[in-house]
Amino acid sequence: MRLLLAEDEDDLAKGIQTILVMSHCFVKLAFYCLIKK
């Protein structure tokens, strides 16, 4: 695993946060669809 430059850490954190939020929304949507069937 290569070391990140200081200026890249903010972008990486935002990217990870975005992925987590999208995953959370996707899981909620999938769960909702399963319940509605």
ABEGO torsion letter per residue (X at the ends): XBBBBAAAAAAAAAAAAAAAAAAAAAAAAAAAAAAAX
